[in-house]
Amino acid sequence: MITAQTDTKIDAPKPGERLVLHACCGPCALEPFKILKDAGWDITIMYSNSNIFPKQEFERRFATLENWANENGVPLIKDNYDETEWSSRVVKYGEAEAKTPGRLARCGECYQLRLEHASKFASANKIKYLSSTLAVSPYQYYEELKKRLELVCEEYNLTPVLMDFRPFYSEATRESKELNMYRQKYCGCAFSYNESMEQFKRSNKDKYIEELKSIIEP
């Protein structure tokens, strides 16, 4: 496997070098895309997120990303939504508290499945480099993401290009609010939906509770 890019700096690629950027949502795509593009990468974004529950939420997050991509002339690929495949890989890990081995295993398997889909697309289109917007969120597990990205890239003979984008999360938050982007209140899967709901109930955040309820209620 080719060595991954450094965690603190994205090196300049050869002119015209293409990269697939796996994107979890519109707000999280903003800063990673900007940093990678400024470094010189020719970027295609892939939205591969069958973890998102329910399907209408998957579509809503894609629409937010698609609107931004169209406005900025960014190539965007939408992967199929396959809840069955995701469940077969991830559901067995079940409920797990944050920062526990069980949560790392569950989230890690979720990362890996989505990155595998992005890798297959990259390989089929002769693109040699892969990155992910998941690295911008302080709510994700960066070291686990890095490990899974490297595993997937080794399997598909790709080069991982990953930087710890988390210092830029506040800027992504500010910009996404300015752009009036939809900003979800949970990571994506049914587990995270329930976990967020319980957290909001404990902290009496009625507005967020109602927002979550509206996602699954007619």
C-alpha positions in Angstrom: 0.0 0.0 0.0 1.2 3.5 -0.8 1.8 5.5 2.4 -1.1 7.8 3.4 -0.7 11.6 3.3 0.2 13.3 6.5 -2.4 14.0 9.1 -1.6 17.7 9.3 -1.0 18.8 5.7 -2.3 17.8 2.3 0.5 17.6 -0.2 0.1 18.9 -3.7 -0.7 16.2 -6.3 0.5 16.0 -9.8 -1.5 18.3 -12.1 -4.9 16.8 -13.0 -4.6 14.0 -10.4 -8.1 12.8 -9.5 -9.5 12.0 -6.1 -12.8 10.6 -4.8 -14.0 12.3 -1.7 -16.6 10.3 0.2 -19.1 12.7 1.7 -21.5 12.1 4.5 -23.5 15.3 4.1 -23.3 18.8 2.7 -22.1 20.8 5.8 -19.2 18.3 6.4 -18.1 18.5 2.7 -17.4 22.2 2.8 -14.0 22.4 4.4 -12.5 19.1 3.3 -13.4 19.9 -0.3 -11.9 23.4 0.0 -8.7 22.2 1.5 -8.2 19.4 -1.0 -9.1 21.6 -4.0 -6.8 24.3 -2.9 -4.0 21.7 -2.7 -4.6 20.9 -6.4 -6.8 17.8 -6.4 -9.4 17.2 -9.2 -12.3 16.0 -6.9 -15.3 13.9 -7.5 -17.6 13.6 -4.5 -19.4 10.3 -3.8 -22.4 10.2 -1.5 -22.5 6.6 -0.2 -24.4 6.5 3.1 -26.8 3.6 3.4 -26.4 4.0 7.2 -28.8 6.9 7.2 -32.2 6.3 8.7 -34.8 6.6 7.4 -34.5 6.7 3.6 -36.2 10.1 3.3 -33.5 11.5 5.6 -30.9 9.9 3.2 -32.6 11.8 0.4 -32.8 15.0 2.3 -29.1 15.1 3.1 -28.3 14.2 -0.5 -30.5 17.1 -1.8 -28.6 19.5 0.4 -25.2 18.3 -0.9 -26.5 18.2 -4.5 -27.7 21.8 -4.3 -24.3 23.0 -3.2 -22.4 20.8 -5.7 -24.6 22.0 -8.6 -24.0 25.7 -7.5 -20.3 25.1 -7.4 -19.8 22.9 -10.4 -18.6 19.9 -8.4 -19.0 16.4 -9.8 -21.3 14.3 -7.5 -22.1 10.6 -7.6 -25.0 9.2 -5.6 -24.7 5.6 -4.5 -27.7 3.3 -4.1 -29.4 3.1 -0.8 -29.1 -0.4 0.5 -30.3 -0.6 4.1 -30.2 -4.4 3.9 -26.5 -4.5 3.2 -25.7 -2.0 5.9 -27.8 -3.9 8.5 -26.1 -7.2 7.7 -22.7 -5.6 8.4 -23.4 -3.3 11.3 -26.6 -4.1 13.3 -24.9 -7.0 15.0 -22.9 -4.6 17.1 -26.0 -3.1 18.6 -26.4 -0.3 21.1 -23.1 0.9 22.6 -22.0 3.8 24.7 -19.8 6.5 23.2 -16.1 5.9 23.2 -16.4 2.2 24.1 -15.0 -0.7 22.1 -18.5 -1.6 21.0 -19.1 1.9 19.6 -15.7 1.9 17.9 -16.5 -1.5 16.3 -19.9 -0.4 15.2 -18.9 2.9 13.7 -15.7 1.4 12.2 -17.7 -1.2 10.3 -20.0 1.5 9.1 -17.1 3.6 7.9 -15.6 0.7 6.2 -18.7 -0.3 4.3 -19.2 3.2 2.9 -15.6 3.6 2.0 -15.6 0.2 0.2 -18.4 1.5 -2.0 -16.4 4.7 -2.7 -13.3 2.6 -3.4 -15.1 0.4 -5.9 -16.3 3.5 -7.7 -12.7 5.0 -7.7 -11.2 1.7 -8.9 -13.8 1.3 -11.7 -13.0 4.9 -12.9 -9.2 4.6 -12.7 -9.0 7.1 -9.8 -6.2 6.3 -7.5 -6.9 8.4 -4.4 -9.6 8.4 -1.8 -10.5 10.7 1.1 -13.6 11.3 3.4 -15.4 14.2 4.9 -16.0 12.2 8.0 -12.6 13.4 9.2 -14.0 16.9 9.8 -16.4 16.0 12.6 -15.3 15.9 16.2 -18.2 13.5 16.8 -16.5 10.8 14.6 -13.6 8.6 15.6 -10.7 9.9 13.6 -8.2 7.2 14.3 -10.7 4.5 13.6 -11.7 6.2 10.3 -8.0 6.5 9.4 -7.5 2.8 10.1 -10.5 1.7 8.0 -9.6 4.0 5.1 -6.1 2.5 5.0 -7.5 -1.0 5.0 -9.9 -0.3 2.2 -7.3 1.5 0.1 -4.9 -1.4 0.5 -7.6 -3.8 -0.7 -8.5 -1.8 -3.8 -4.9 -0.6 -4.5 -5.7 3.1 -3.8 -3.8 5.7 -1.9 -5.6 7.2 1.2 -5.4 11.0 1.4 -6.5 12.0 4.8 -6.0 15.1 7.0 -7.4 15.7 10.4 -9.9 18.3 9.3 -11.5 18.6 12.8 -9.9 22.0 13.5 -12.0 23.4 10.6 -15.3 22.1 12.0 -16.3 25.4 13.4 -15.7 27.1 10.1 -17.7 24.4 8.3 -20.5 25.1 10.9 -20.4 28.8 10.3 -20.4 28.5 6.5 -23.1 25.9 6.4 -25.4 28.2 8.5 -24.6 31.1 6.2 -25.6 29.0 3.2 -28.8 27.9 5.0 -27.9 24.2 4.6 -29.9 21.6 6.3 -28.0 20.6 9.4 -29.0 17.2 10.9 -29.2 16.6 14.6 -27.9 13.0 14.6 -25.1 11.1 12.8 -27.3 9.0 10.6 -28.1 5.4 11.7 -31.1 4.3 13.7 -28.8 3.7 16.7 -27.6 7.3 16.6 -31.1 8.6 16.1 -32.2 6.9 19.3 -29.1 8.0 21.2 -29.6 11.6 20.2 -33.2 11.4 21.1 -32.4 10.2 24.6 -29.7 12.8 25.0 -32.1 15.6 24.0 -34.7 14.3 26.4 -32.2 14.3 29.3 -31.2 17.9 28.5 -34.8 19.1 27.8 -34.1 20.2 24.3 -37.7 20.2 23.2 -37.0 21.9 19.8 -34.5 19.1 18.8 -36.8 16.4 20.1 -39.6 17.7 17.9 -37.3 17.9 14.9 -36.2 14.3 15.4 -39.8 13.2 15.7 -40.8 14.9 12.5 -38.2 12.8 10.6 -40.1 9.6 11.2 -43.6 10.7 11.8 -46.0 11.6 8.9 
